[in-house]
Amino acid sequence: MKIGLFGFGKAGKAVASVILQNKDHSLEWIYRKTNRLNSRDASDFFGIESEDPGHFYSEKKLSVEELLEEHPVDAIIDFSSQEGIYTYGESAAQKKIKIISAISHYSDKEVSFLHKLAQKATVFWSPNITLGINYLLYAAQFLKKIAPSVDIEIVEEHFKDKKGVSGTAIRIADILDVKDEKINTIRAGGIVGKHEVIFGFPFQTVRLIHESISRDAFGNGALFAAEHLVNKKPGFYKFEDLLHPYFKV
């Protein structure tokens, strides 16, 4: 699968590195606002031997429309920003390019826009695209069904500079139908990301914990999504849509 990447922050860099080392997929390009890396490619940047083009392109020198026309891809993986979808969404959907968004926070406006794009293209969104956290979400829902009146607390830990409440924690709260004040936030040092769901029963507790040891987990999750979207028809998909077949007994 030919892949284009939007976003080259900490998570975007990890995703690019994972794709470059995967022989089944090709990182065609990385699109950025700045043109500082335009003379290099991703394999050179990381020091990874790869046959992937992995070229850097800047919006200052090449429009999205020109990029998608001159350097076609099968899928776009987005680790940019909340507003990034407006940069490429319409053009990608028009060309039936699969859109894989890993943006942690979207307003209702962006979610509505994603659904609009899904009328033409295959659109996937996961606030946390790691496979492990999405398994936790599934397991937490089953436990809540067994004990609907159980006490629930959510703890999320991230690196010191992360702003706002974790989108994943908010997602957990929504799925389990608990109020946002049940989310406990910790910011310290260089923690990559940790989420814990505590189920308080009389005389016992159950804790479901997921911890990202490396941001490479985002890359593995993004490729898992890409591979499971290959034969999907246009529409809006979440991670649970991809996991559901595995939970059928």
Secondary structure, 3 states (H helix, E strand, C coil): CEEEEECCCHHHHHHHHHHHCCCCCEEEEEEECCCCCCCCEHHHHHCCCCCCCCEEEECCCCCHHHHHHHCCCCEEEECCCCCHHHHHHHHHHHCCCEEEECCCCCCHHHHHHHHHHCCCCEEEECCCCCHHHHHHHHHHHHHHHHCCCCEEEEEEEECCCCCCCCHHHHHHHHHHCCCHHHEEEEECCCCCEEEEEEEEECCEEEEEEEEECCCHHHHHHHHHHHHHCCCCCCEEECHHHHHHHHHCC
